[in-house]
């Protein structure tokens, strides 16, 4: 005798005795009137049917067995939870009617088992109405052929585990991982954007500091030179105020353009605005081109000086005079700017050359890597600025 049998109390038992120990499902089999079916009364059942029913209902693994041409249903208590609200009255009911909502899905697998070939499916999805509403479910199961005493296939045994919750858990985990991956990517992009923004801010701060220093240096030069060349404190205050006002207008244009390159026509128009008192006072011509911030400030200040002098002594001092402003840009980047006064009073060279002259000739010219030249011709003042626009 094999050692596994040592101490085991064997014995025989009738089907009724076995079913009496199989819980509610066992009592339902005992209480069903099988004589109304093709299986006949229980006492007439074949040994293979008795054995298979006893095996099915005695198992703690969820199992059901379908027997005969109508595939009458037998199941154990562990299987009842899979039936849901169908469990009452499921014993002895043909499988076709018990599982009518998923019959088309499982019929090919049933036919395979009834043909004598075992079937295995893992996490098979089925939409069923076992509890009165549609629900997605998943099952892992084996359909095995069941044979009679003569070896003929007369039904099938379904050994099954419902995996609905585990599938849903996996799906939730996959979604959570996908959501996490999206969030990680968003965080990475946000971090990269923050790093890039910080870099741009540092560059902007350095550029702003550089521009502020240049602007303050220009303002300092304007103030100190204006005071030095003024006849009185009141005159110095007026000149300083006017020159800083001209710089302020140019600053407004640069601020509007985020301190990037500025349209020269916009700079010129803003600088001459205080002197536009009659039609055709100014004639402006030139191609579209853009100046750097420093060039814009310098040119605006130069035009202010030219306009102020013209209003005092030159073409803008009477109603007949006018000013022609023009500029050209060669293909190589050579730049030529011209301020020409005409039809005004006769001009005489000044007895002394002050800061204004030095501003338009030297300082502004340096911003264009070139030079300015101021000449006092009889028909009017002429200012030419040569340089480069990179």
VOGU-3710 file (C-alpha; in Angstrom, 3 decimals, decimal comma):
1> xxxxxxxxxx> 0,000/0,000/0,000  1,219/3,475/-0,870  2,208/5,466/2,207  -0,275/8,161/1,226  -3,119/5,836/2,282  -1,766/5,167/5,719  -4,278/6,356/8,347  -6,917/7,201/5,781  -10,400/5,987/6,669  -11,832/4,761/3,385
11> xxxxxxxxxx> -15,264/3,436/2,683  -18,083/3,638/0,233  -20,942/6,067/0,019  -24,039/6,464/-2,088  -24,565/9,470/-4,367  -27,272/10,672/-2,015  -24,855/10,459/0,894  -22,173/12,360/-1,011  -24,571/15,080/-2,158  -25,795/15,498/1,383
21> xxxxxxxxxx> -22,342/16,822/2,281  -22,097/19,211/-0,696  -23,929/22,202/0,672  -26,815/24,004/-0,986  -25,946/22,811/-4,478  -25,964/19,183/-3,286  -29,407/19,564/-1,718  -30,702/21,210/-4,916  -29,552/18,214/-6,973  -31,236/15,866/-4,499
31> xxxxxxxxxx> -34,439/17,896/-4,585  -34,670/18,196/-8,360  -37,105/15,906/-10,197  -34,737/14,371/-12,736  -37,393/11,993/-13,991  -38,814/14,894/-16,010  -35,581/15,121/-18,002  -33,849/12,840/-20,465  -31,423/11,872/-17,678  -34,173/9,980/-15,815
41> xxxxxxxxxx> -34,482/9,419/-12,082  -31,243/9,468/-10,091  -31,446/5,754/-9,290  -31,204/5,031/-13,050  -28,078/7,138/-13,631  -25,019/5,484/-15,104  -21,908/5,076/-13,048  -20,069/7,683/-15,142  -22,787/10,266/-14,480  -22,836/9,453/-10,749
51> xxxxxxxxxx> -19,056/9,707/-10,543  -18,867/12,995/-12,475  -21,670/14,614/-10,463  -20,038/13,508/-7,199  -16,639/14,827/-8,374  -18,082/18,178/-9,478  -20,106/18,943/-6,366  -17,462/17,702/-3,922  -14,785/20,108/-5,227  -13,965/23,405/-3,561
61> xxxxxxxxxx> -12,715/24,699/-6,922  -15,529/26,461/-8,825  -16,813/23,839/-11,250  -19,883/23,087/-13,322  -20,737/20,080/-15,440  -23,125/19,939/-18,382  -24,517/16,475/-19,277  -26,611/15,047/-22,035  -28,027/16,313/-25,290  -29,607/19,307/-23,516
71> xxxxxxxxxx> -26,424/19,960/-21,507  -28,197/19,970/-18,151  -26,325/22,025/-15,583  -24,719/20,742/-12,366  -22,512/23,035/-10,277  -20,953/23,181/-6,824  -21,361/25,878/-4,191  -18,059/27,542/-5,158  -19,445/28,130/-8,641  -22,637/29,793/-7,388
81> xxxxxxxxxx> -21,028/33,233/-7,037  -20,286/33,245/-10,768  -23,954/32,701/-11,525  -24,983/35,774/-9,573  -28,780/36,100/-9,463  -29,035/33,105/-11,786  -27,965/30,688/-9,074  -31,482/29,873/-7,812  -32,954/27,358/-10,249  -29,688/26,857/-12,155
91> xxxxxxxxxx> -29,409/23,135/-11,207  -30,975/21,018/-13,956  -31,378/23,931/-16,373  -29,990/23,543/-19,931  -26,814/25,557/-20,393  -28,200/27,214/-23,496  -30,852/29,002/-21,443  -28,715/29,494/-18,364  -26,030/31,385/-20,305  -28,067/32,784/-23,190
101> xxxxxxxxxx> -26,408/36,247/-22,977  -22,911/34,860/-23,726  -23,874/31,734/-25,620  -22,640/32,963/-28,996  -19,267/33,786/-27,425  -18,683/30,407/-25,774  -20,449/28,099/-28,244  -17,326/27,496/-30,388  -15,421/26,471/-27,246  -18,249/24,189/-26,078
111> xxxxxxxxxx> -18,344/22,455/-29,449  -14,587/21,950/-29,296  -14,903/20,233/-25,887  -17,880/18,139/-27,019  -15,726/17,014/-29,939  -13,330/15,452/-27,429  -10,703/18,219/-27,334  -9,959/20,017/-24,087  -10,074/23,835/-24,150  -8,074/26,334/-22,105
121> xxxxxxxxxx> -8,679/30,091/-22,042  -7,060/32,696/-19,843  -8,792/35,969/-18,966  -11,523/35,497/-21,567  -13,662/38,686/-21,651  -17,445/38,251/-21,537  -20,193/40,850/-21,180  -22,977/39,205/-19,198  -26,190/40,125/-17,375  -25,980/37,639/-14,513
131> xxxxxxxxxx> -27,061/40,328/-12,032  -29,660/42,060/-14,191  -27,339/44,543/-15,901  -24,490/44,408/-18,395  -21,107/43,970/-16,818  -17,669/43,238/-18,158  -16,254/40,016/-16,747  -13,166/37,891/-17,330  -12,667/34,163/-16,724  -9,813/31,680/-16,847
141> xxxxxxxxxx> -11,193/28,177/-17,416  -10,774/24,732/-18,861  -13,515/22,937/-20,769  -12,892/19,176/-20,585  -14,902/16,498/-22,393  -16,920/14,137/-20,122  -17,484/10,534/-21,260  -20,044/7,847/-20,406  -19,396/4,245/-19,465  -18,821/3,385/-23,110
151> xxxxxxxxxx> -16,271/6,168/-23,603  -18,571/8,400/-25,615  -18,469/12,150/-25,015  -21,775/13,043/-23,337  -20,977/16,439/-21,846  -18,258/18,716/-20,581  -16,695/19,797/-17,290  -15,897/23,470/-16,695  -13,163/24,158/-14,152  -13,106/27,922/-13,814
161> xxxxxxxxxx> -11,737/30,918/-11,918  -13,241/34,358/-12,345  -10,438/36,841/-12,916  -12,562/39,966/-13,324  -11,121/41,788/-10,327  -7,517/40,908/-11,131  -7,980/42,052/-14,737  -9,560/45,295/-13,568  -6,719/45,733/-11,093  -4,157/45,215/-13,849
171> xxxxxxxxxx> -5,998/47,634/-16,112  -6,112/50,182/-13,315  -2,400/49,650/-12,731  -1,640/50,061/-16,434  -3,721/53,249/-16,523  -2,091/54,514/-13,365  1,335/53,823/-14,857  0,308/55,552/-18,094  -1,039/58,524/-16,151  2,132/58,586/-14,096
181> xxxxxxxxxx> 4,233/58,471/-17,270  2,239/61,394/-18,675  2,666/63,310/-15,442  6,383/62,525/-15,359  6,691/63,751/-18,947  4,763/66,892/-18,109  6,983/67,445/-15,095  10,081/66,877/-17,232  8,838/69,326/-19,863  7,929/71,841/-17,171
191> xxxxxxxxxx> 11,374/71,445/-15,627  13,062/71,876/-19,000  10,887/74,914/-19,641  11,812/76,307/-16,230  15,506/75,719/-16,877  15,220/77,346/-20,298  13,245/80,238/-18,827  15,875/80,700/-16,122  18,573/80,746/-18,808  16,657/83,322/-20,834
201> xxxxxxxxxx> 16,064/85,383/-17,705  19,755/85,347/-16,866  20,609/86,374/-20,420  17,913/89,050/-20,258  19,223/90,310/-16,937  22,754/90,540/-18,308  21,496/92,262/-21,444  19,314/94,615/-19,408  22,242/95,450/-17,150  24,398/96,125/-20,209
211> xxxxxxxxxx> 21,737/98,324/-21,785  21,092/100,186/-18,556  24,784/100,888/-18,184  24,957/102,183/-21,757  21,844/104,296/-21,263  23,076/105,686/-17,959  26,443/106,440/-19,544  24,676/108,329/-22,318  22,489/110,200/-19,827  25,545/111,021/-17,700
221> xxxxxxxxxx> 27,354/112,386/-20,736  24,329/114,412/-21,783  23,906/115,914/-18,329  27,566/116,698/-17,689  28,248/118,111/-21,146  25,019/120,106/-21,209  25,877/121,747/-17,900  29,430/122,399/-19,018  28,353/124,167/-22,200  25,370/126,083/-20,846
231> xxxxxxxxxx> 25,462/129,771/-20,061  23,359/129,423/-16,924  21,884/126,835/-14,601  18,381/127,483/-15,957  19,650/127,008/-19,488  21,406/123,791/-18,438  18,238/122,447/-16,806  16,210/123,196/-19,927  18,723/121,589/-22,290  19,147/118,535/-20,084
241> xxxxxxxxxx> 15,381/118,126/-19,805  14,889/118,359/-23,564  17,667/115,911/-24,347  16,540/113,380/-21,765  12,997/113,789/-23,122  14,273/112,830/-26,553  15,961/109,776/-25,055  12,743/108,902/-23,218  10,739/108,857/-26,441  13,290/106,550/-28,026
251> xxxxxxxxxx> 13,158/104,373/-24,897  9,383/104,095/-25,299  9,821/102,797/-28,817  12,428/100,289/-27,690  10,249/99,110/-24,810  7,345/98,562/-27,187  9,620/96,408/-29,318  10,998/94,504/-26,295  14,364/96,206/-26,778  14,925/94,351/-29,989
261> xxxxxxxxxx> 15,690/96,026/-33,321  13,602/99,112/-34,089  12,269/100,498/-37,368  14,323/103,566/-38,294  11,224/105,300/-39,656  9,566/104,997/-36,245  12,620/106,488/-34,526  12,769/109,409/-36,969  9,020/110,113/-36,757  9,074/110,204/-32,949
271> xxxxxxxxxx> 12,143/112,477/-32,858  10,750/115,127/-35,252  7,221/115,109/-33,808  7,709/118,264/-31,646  8,659/120,253/-34,787  5,893/119,170/-37,147  3,877/122,394/-37,178  2,913/122,764/-40,857  2,359/120,401/-43,769  5,401/119,287/-45,751
281> xxxxxxxxxx> 7,740/120,584/-43,050  9,629/117,297/-43,271  10,188/115,058/-46,254  11,275/111,595/-45,246  12,495/108,879/-47,585  14,433/105,660/-47,251  14,097/101,887/-47,326  12,796/99,759/-44,471  15,590/98,859/-42,087  16,053/98,237/-38,406
291> xxxxxxxxxx> 18,461/99,697/-35,866  19,899/98,244/-32,688  18,823/99,695/-29,355  21,993/101,771/-29,003  21,760/103,055/-32,577  18,115/103,992/-32,033  18,934/106,027/-28,915  21,873/107,734/-30,599  19,999/108,656/-33,763  17,009/109,942/-31,785
301> xxxxxxxxxx> 19,317/112,176/-29,739  21,091/113,439/-32,886  17,780/114,315/-34,587  16,680/116,104/-31,408  19,830/118,250/-31,498  19,428/118,987/-35,203  15,754/119,811/-34,767  16,396/122,087/-31,782  19,086/124,038/-33,655  16,915/124,234/-36,762
311> xxxxxxxxxx> 14,021/125,608/-34,701  16,283/128,308/-33,228  18,427/129,304/-36,152  17,668/127,210/-39,208  14,933/125,924/-41,489  12,418/125,347/-38,722  12,687/128,906/-37,399  10,204/130,290/-39,970  7,195/129,010/-41,883  8,973/128,511/-45,231
321> xxxxxxxxxx> 11,816/126,239/-44,280  11,752/122,491/-44,506  13,966/119,512/-43,789  14,712/116,552/-46,025  15,607/113,383/-44,146  16,776/110,376/-46,110  18,800/107,228/-45,701  20,174/104,456/-47,872  21,598/101,020/-47,196  23,962/99,317/-49,606
331> xxxxxxxxxx> 23,963/95,564/-50,112  27,234/95,320/-48,220  25,646/96,931/-45,142  27,019/100,467/-45,703  24,605/102,983/-44,215  24,158/106,661/-45,114  21,824/108,995/-43,222  21,219/112,597/-44,283  19,557/115,648/-42,668  19,343/118,560/-45,148
341> xxxxxxxxxx> 17,729/121,910/-44,345  16,465/124,150/-47,151  14,320/127,231/-47,868  15,105/128,666/-44,453  17,112/131,718/-43,444  20,722/131,959/-44,501  22,927/129,932/-42,217  26,227/131,022/-40,762  28,643/128,674/-39,001  28,521/129,063/-35,208
351> xxxxxxxxxx> 31,301/130,929/-33,473  31,921/127,938/-31,233  31,053/124,290/-31,424  29,462/122,856/-28,290  28,400/119,476/-27,015  25,538/119,227/-29,513  27,913/119,361/-32,444  30,265/116,853/-30,891  27,252/114,611/-30,086  25,983/114,384/-33,651
361> xxxxxxxxxx> 29,404/114,143/-35,237  31,382/111,874/-32,965  29,267/110,116/-30,386  26,377/109,087/-32,618  28,750/108,081/-35,386  30,491/105,639/-33,052  27,221/103,717/-32,594  27,239/102,979/-36,305  30,953/102,194/-36,443  31,300/105,284/-38,618
371> xxxxxxxxxx> 31,296/109,065/-38,360  28,984/112,047/-38,576  29,714/115,283/-40,413  27,942/118,584/-39,808  28,329/121,364/-42,402  26,823/124,844/-42,465  26,046/125,589/-46,063  24,426/128,846/-47,143  21,162/127,171/-48,165  20,943/125,243/-44,906
381> xxxxxxxxxx> 22,580/122,875/-42,442  23,602/119,481/-43,775  24,301/116,522/-41,539  25,498/113,204/-42,947  26,077/110,029/-40,993  27,983/107,159/-42,524  28,493/103,759/-40,954  27,279/100,194/-41,047  24,113/98,320/-40,172  25,111/94,791/-39,261
//
